[in-house]
Amino acid sequence: MKLHHRLGLLLCAAGFTLTAWAQGTPAEVVKVDKGQGKLTLKHGPIQNLDMPAMSMVFRVQDQQWLDQLKAGDKIRFDAEKLNGQYTVTRLSVQR
């Protein structure tokens, strides 16, 4: 396969990933609790958890994310129920 074809396939794959990620649940950060490793989010419906829009507390998979967030930030995120707790597994700050 020629180099430009490979590059095109890689770019298409990357574009698909970014498009799929843009589909994450929108939310507003209400509170950042670094001591507990938690975020309070006012979020839209979370389809994979069959959860309606609401405000609630989530654990975060990577505590370093909390250093980048403040109340009022708009984010998109993915969440899972891990070890019985709702946990943010991916997030992106919307600037």
C-alpha positions as CSV (number, residue, x, y, z in Angstrom):
1,M,0.0,0.0,0.0
2,K,1.4,3.4,-0.9
3,L,2.4,5.8,1.8
4,H,-0.3,8.4,1.0
5,H,-3.0,5.7,1.2
6,R,-1.8,4.6,4.6
7,L,-1.7,8.2,5.8
8,G,-5.2,8.7,4.5
9,L,-6.4,5.7,6.4
10,L,-4.7,6.8,9.6
11,L,-6.3,10.3,9.3
12,C,-9.7,8.8,8.7
13,A,-9.3,6.5,11.7
14,A,-8.2,9.5,13.8
15,G,-11.1,11.6,12.6
16,F,-13.6,8.8,13.4
17,T,-12.2,8.6,16.9
18,L,-12.5,12.4,17.5
19,T,-16.0,12.4,16.1
20,A,-17.1,9.5,18.3
21,W,-15.5,11.2,21.4
22,A,-17.3,14.4,20.6
23,Q,-20.5,12.4,21.4
24,G,-19.6,12.2,25.2
25,T,-22.1,13.4,27.7
26,P,-22.1,17.2,28.1
27,A,-21.8,18.6,31.7
28,E,-21.0,21.6,33.8
29,V,-18.7,21.2,36.7
30,V,-20.5,22.2,39.9
31,K,-17.8,21.3,42.5
32,V,-14.2,19.8,42.5
33,D,-13.3,17.8,45.6
34,K,-9.6,17.0,45.2
35,G,-9.4,15.5,48.8
36,Q,-12.0,12.9,48.0
37,G,-11.2,12.5,44.3
38,K,-14.7,13.5,43.2
39,L,-16.5,15.8,40.8
40,T,-20.1,17.1,41.2
41,L,-21.5,17.4,37.7
42,K,-24.7,18.8,36.3
43,H,-25.0,16.5,33.3
44,G,-27.1,15.5,30.4
45,P,-28.5,11.9,30.0
46,I,-25.9,9.2,30.2
47,Q,-27.1,6.5,27.8
48,N,-24.8,3.6,28.7
49,L,-25.8,4.0,32.4
50,D,-29.5,4.5,31.5
51,M,-29.4,7.7,33.6
52,P,-31.4,10.8,33.1
53,A,-30.0,14.3,33.2
54,M,-29.3,15.4,36.8
55,S,-26.6,16.7,39.2
56,M,-24.6,14.1,41.0
57,V,-21.2,13.2,42.4
58,F,-18.7,11.0,40.4
59,R,-15.4,9.6,41.3
60,V,-12.7,10.2,38.7
61,Q,-10.5,7.5,37.2
62,D,-7.5,9.9,37.0
63,Q,-7.1,12.3,40.0
64,Q,-4.8,14.6,37.9
65,W,-7.9,15.7,36.0
66,L,-9.1,17.5,39.1
67,D,-6.1,19.9,38.9
68,Q,-7.4,21.0,35.5
69,L,-11.0,21.7,36.5
70,K,-13.0,24.4,38.3
71,A,-16.6,25.1,39.0
72,G,-18.4,26.4,35.9
73,D,-16.2,24.5,33.4
74,K,-18.1,22.9,30.5
75,I,-16.9,19.3,29.8
76,R,-17.8,16.2,27.9
77,F,-17.3,12.9,29.7
78,D,-17.8,9.2,29.7
79,A,-18.7,7.4,32.9
80,E,-19.0,3.7,34.0
81,K,-20.0,2.0,37.1
82,L,-16.7,0.6,38.5
83,N,-16.6,-1.3,41.7
84,G,-20.1,-0.1,42.5
85,Q,-19.3,3.6,42.1
86,Y,-20.1,5.9,39.2
87,T,-16.7,6.9,37.8
88,V,-15.7,9.4,35.1
89,T,-13.4,7.4,32.7
90,R,-12.8,10.0,30.1
91,L,-13.2,13.8,30.0
92,S,-12.5,16.7,27.8
93,V,-12.8,20.4,28.8
94,Q,-14.7,22.4,26.3
95,R,-12.9,25.7,25.8
